[in-house]
Amino acid sequence: MDTDSSTKKKTRKVYIKSVFLKIEDINTIQETFNGLVFIRGRWREPSLDSSNARELTKINWEALWNPKLEIYNVRGEAKQQIWKEVQFGPGGEAFVLEKRRTKGVFAEPMELQEFPFDIQDLSVLITSDHPEEEIELEEDEEDMSNVVTHSFVDESEWHLKKFVQCEPRVTEDEYERNKYKKPGLFFRCCVIRRAGFFIWNIMLIMSIISALSFVTFADRYILGSMIFLFLVAGWHGLITLFDDEDDAAMDFIAFICFICLYIVLHVVFLLIMVVRGFSRRSEVRKRERDYLTRFEETHKNDSLVLTKRRLFGARQRTRVGIRVGNI
């Protein structure tokens, strides 16, 4: 048997589902958000095939294979509940389900170039401590990930979209003596900032303040820190170099030029924001439609479908497992 075949045989697949139960305190300055997420890993465990209910209560979880799942982008000490269950297929094949509820602060790089018309992805990165040669993480297509929108706390500032995307990611452990690559999955939901508050309470006010710069043409003094106000003040310093008889005509021309510049800058800004905002929102709507299409296809039947589209039979469960902390 060649090396590749041997490696492939040892690789175990783990199917991951992620549910964003609660999202709050999206902090664009610190690039974090608080959240409560549910993570479920599912994998085959042949040693438990055809076990009866009594045998399930005596399972030694420590002796069984463990995917060593962890949430990579959580900050500090998160509160977690972890437990395990066993489910059986119609042929008695056993699947271990590791479930966890995690509440904590998650790191998320924020994109503020288009503020206040920005769109932010909020993500959870799930990795395994096994090297990628030993384990393969996949999104659970049979029971899709989702986001609970009715418990969204920041509804006044953000609009939470109803879809979750999954993206594979490979990380490298820099702190191990023998560095190796670890597989991971990025689960992302999406929020769109409600720009109305900033348009009326910030942009409109700043525009009015900027418009006050035009009264300086009846006054020789100006004080300000904005670029536009600086240009107006610079002109009033430059005009003193010319003869007094030319001041009135030049001052009027400068007045017209600054008005035109003011209008052009705002028109260009609005056009750029509208075009970019329309493009980003169109992309988000497409991602949401794709997700809903996949979700409807996988929920046509009421019964839960296993990998390779095999139906679960009657479920037998045990909730014997580990519980860490309280939420």
C-alpha positions in Angstrom: 0.0 0.0 0.0 1.4 3.4 -0.9 1.8 6.3 1.5 -1.0 8.4 0.0 -3.5 5.5 0.4 -2.4 4.9 4.0 -2.8 8.6 4.9 -6.2 8.8 3.2 -7.4 5.8 5.1 -6.5 7.4 8.4 -8.3 10.6 7.7 -11.6 11.0 9.5 -14.4 13.3 8.4 -16.2 15.5 10.9 -19.3 17.4 9.8 -19.8 20.8 11.5 -22.9 22.8 12.1 -22.9 26.3 13.6 -25.9 28.4 14.8 -25.5 32.0 15.8 -28.0 32.1 18.7 -27.3 35.7 19.9 -25.2 38.6 18.6 -24.7 41.8 20.5 -22.2 44.7 21.1 -20.7 44.9 17.6 -17.6 47.0 18.3 -16.0 48.4 15.1 -13.3 50.2 17.1 -12.0 47.2 19.0 -13.0 44.8 16.1 -15.0 42.5 18.3 -18.5 41.3 18.9 -20.2 39.4 21.7 -22.1 36.3 20.8 -23.7 33.1 21.9 -23.1 30.3 19.4 -24.0 26.6 19.2 -21.5 24.3 17.6 -22.2 20.6 16.7 -19.6 18.2 15.4 -20.8 14.8 14.0 -18.6 11.8 13.1 -18.8 8.0 12.6 -17.8 5.8 15.6 -17.8 2.1 14.5 -17.0 0.9 18.0 -20.5 2.0 19.1 -22.4 0.3 16.3 -25.6 -1.4 17.4 -25.1 -0.5 21.1 -28.1 -0.8 23.3 -29.4 1.9 25.8 -27.6 0.3 28.7 -24.3 0.2 27.0 -24.7 3.8 26.0 -24.9 4.9 29.6 -21.5 3.3 30.3 -19.6 4.9 27.4 -16.0 6.0 28.3 -15.8 9.1 26.2 -12.1 9.5 27.0 -11.3 6.2 25.4 -13.0 7.1 22.1 -11.5 9.2 19.3 -12.0 12.9 19.7 -11.7 15.6 16.9 -10.3 18.1 19.4 -12.5 20.9 18.1 -12.0 24.5 19.4 -13.1 28.0 18.5 -10.0 29.8 17.3 -11.1 33.5 17.3 -12.6 33.7 20.7 -11.0 36.2 23.1 -10.2 35.5 26.7 -12.0 32.8 28.6 -15.3 31.8 27.1 -18.2 30.2 29.0 -19.0 26.8 27.5 -21.3 23.9 27.9 -20.1 20.7 26.2 -22.0 17.4 26.0 -22.1 14.3 23.7 -24.8 12.1 22.3 -25.0 9.1 20.1 -27.3 8.7 17.1 -27.9 5.6 15.0 -28.7 5.1 11.4 -31.2 2.5 10.1 -28.4 -0.1 9.9 -27.3 0.5 13.4 -24.3 2.6 12.4 -23.3 5.0 15.2 -22.6 8.7 15.0 -21.2 10.7 17.9 -22.6 14.2 18.2 -20.5 16.6 20.2 -22.5 19.7 21.1 -21.4 22.9 22.7 -22.8 26.3 23.6 -20.2 29.0 23.8 -20.7 32.6 25.0 -17.8 35.0 24.7 -16.1 37.8 22.8 -15.1 37.0 19.2 -12.4 38.8 17.2 -13.5 40.1 13.8 -11.6 42.4 11.4 -13.9 45.2 10.5 -14.1 46.9 7.1 -14.8 50.6 7.6 -13.8 52.0 4.3 -17.4 52.6 3.3 -18.7 53.8 6.7 -21.6 54.5 7.3 -22.7 52.3 4.4 -20.5 49.4 5.5 -21.4 45.7 5.5 -19.7 43.5 8.1 -19.2 39.7 8.2 -19.3 38.3 11.7 -17.5 34.9 11.9 -16.6 32.0 14.1 -13.5 30.0 13.1 -13.7 26.3 14.2 -10.4 24.4 14.1 -9.1 21.0 15.1 -6.0 20.3 17.0 -5.3 17.3 14.7 -3.1 17.9 11.6 -4.9 18.2 8.3 -3.6 14.8 7.3 -5.6 13.1 10.0 -8.9 14.9 10.0 -11.2 16.6 7.4 -13.7 19.2 8.5 -16.8 19.8 6.3 -19.9 21.8 6.6 -22.9 19.6 7.6 -25.0 19.9 4.5 -27.7 17.5 5.9 -28.5 19.9 8.8 -27.5 23.4 7.7 -26.1 26.2 9.8 -28.3 29.1 10.5 -28.6 32.4 12.5 -31.4 33.3 14.9 -32.4 36.8 13.9 -35.2 37.5 16.4 -32.8 37.7 19.4 -30.5 40.2 17.6 -29.7 43.0 20.2 -28.3 45.7 17.9 -31.3 46.0 15.6 -31.4 49.8 15.9 -28.0 50.1 14.4 -27.6 47.0 12.2 -29.7 44.7 10.0 -28.9 41.0 10.5 -29.3 38.9 7.3 -30.8 35.4 7.5 -28.0 33.3 6.1 -24.7 31.6 7.1 -21.8 30.9 4.8 -19.0 28.4 5.4 -15.5 28.7 4.1 -12.6 26.3 4.7 -9.5 27.7 6.3 -6.1 26.2 7.2 -4.2 27.6 10.2 -0.7 27.0 11.4 0.2 26.6 15.0 3.1 28.9 15.6 3.6 27.8 19.2 4.3 24.1 18.6 7.9 22.8 18.4 6.9 20.8 15.3 4.7 23.2 13.3 1.9 21.6 11.4 -1.2 22.9 9.5 -4.6 22.5 11.2 -7.9 22.4 9.2 -10.6 24.8 10.0 -14.0 26.2 9.0 -15.1 29.8 8.9 -18.8 30.2 9.6 -20.0 33.8 8.7 -23.2 35.7 9.1 -23.7 39.2 7.8 -24.9 42.5 9.2 -25.6 45.8 7.3 -25.3 49.1 9.0 -28.5 51.2 9.2 -27.1 54.4 7.7 -30.1 56.7 8.4 -28.9 57.7 11.9 -25.5 58.7 10.6 -26.9 60.5 7.6 -29.3 62.7 9.6 -27.3 63.2 12.8 -23.7 63.3 11.6 -23.3 63.8 7.8 -26.1 66.4 7.6 -24.8 68.4 10.6 -21.2 68.3 9.1 -22.6 69.5 5.8 -24.3 72.4 7.5 -21.1 73.3 9.3 -19.2 73.1 6.1 -21.7 75.4 4.4 -21.0 78.0 7.1 -17.6 78.5 5.5 -19.3 80.6 2.7 -20.1 83.4 5.2 -16.4 84.1 5.4 -16.6 86.0 2.1 -18.3 88.8 4.2 -15.7 88.3 6.9 -11.8 88.2 6.7 -11.3 85.5 9.4 -12.0 81.7 9.6 -11.1 79.0 12.0 -11.5 75.3 11.3 -9.8 72.0 10.9 -11.5 70.5 7.9 -9.8 70.5 4.5 -12.5 72.5 2.9 -12.4 75.1 5.5 -8.6 75.2 5.2 -8.9 75.9 1.5 -11.3 78.8 2.1 -9.0 80.2 4.8 -6.0 79.8 2.5 -7.7 81.8 -0.2 -8.3 84.7 2.2 -4.7 84.7 3.0 -3.7 84.6 -0.7 -6.0 87.4 -1.8 -4.1 90.0 0.3 -1.2 89.8 -2.1 -3.3 91.4 -4.9 -4.4 95.0 -5.4 -7.4 96.2 -3.5 -9.2 97.1 -6.7 -9.1 93.5 -7.9 -10.2 92.0 -4.6 -13.9 92.2 -5.2 -13.9 90.5 -8.6 -11.4 87.8 -7.5 -13.4 87.2 -4.3 -16.6 86.7 -6.2 -14.8 84.2 -8.6 -13.4 82.3 -5.6 -16.8 82.2 -4.0 -18.4 80.6 -7.1 -15.4 78.2 -7.4 -15.8 77.0 -3.8 -19.5 76.5 -4.2 -18.9 74.4 -7.3 -16.2 72.4 -5.5 -18.4 71.9 -2.5 -21.3 70.6 -4.7 -19.0 68.4 -6.8 -17.3 66.8 -3.8 -20.6 65.9 -2.3 -22.1 64.6 -5.5 -19.0 62.4 -6.2 -19.0 61.1 -2.6 -22.7 60.2 -2.8 -22.3 58.5 -6.2 -19.4 56.4 -5.0 -21.3 55.4 -1.8 -24.5 54.6 -3.8 -22.6 52.5 -6.4 -20.5 50.7 -3.8 -23.4 50.2 -1.5 -25.7 48.9 -4.3 -22.9 46.5 -5.4 -22.3 45.2 -1.9 -26.0 44.8 -1.1 -26.6 43.0 -4.4 -23.8 40.6 -3.4 -25.3 40.0 0.0 -28.8 39.4 -1.5 -27.3 36.9 -3.8 -25.6 35.1 -0.9 -28.8 35.1 1.0 -30.8 33.7 -2.0 -28.2 30.9 -2.5 -28.4 30.0 1.2 -32.2 29.9 1.2 -32.2 27.7 -1.9 -29.8 25.3 -0.3 -31.8 25.4 2.9 -35.1 24.6 1.2 -33.5 21.7 -0.8 -32.2 20.1 2.4 -35.5 20.5 4.3 -37.9 19.0 1.7 -38.2 15.9 3.9 -39.1 16.1 7.5 -36.6 13.4 8.5 -32.9 14.2 9.0 -30.7 12.9 6.3 -27.3 11.4 7.0 -24.2 11.7 4.9 -24.7 10.2 1.4 -28.4 10.9 1.8 -29.1 8.0 4.2 -32.1 8.5 6.5 -31.8 8.3 10.3 -34.0 5.7 11.9 -35.4 5.9 15.4 -33.0 7.9 17.5 -31.3 6.6 20.6 -29.5 9.2 22.6 -27.4 9.5 25.7 -26.5 12.8 27.2 -23.7 11.4 29.3 -20.8 13.7 28.7 -18.8 16.7 29.8 -20.2 20.1 31.0 -17.9 23.0 31.3 -19.1 26.2 33.0 -22.6 27.6 33.1 -24.2 30.1 30.7 
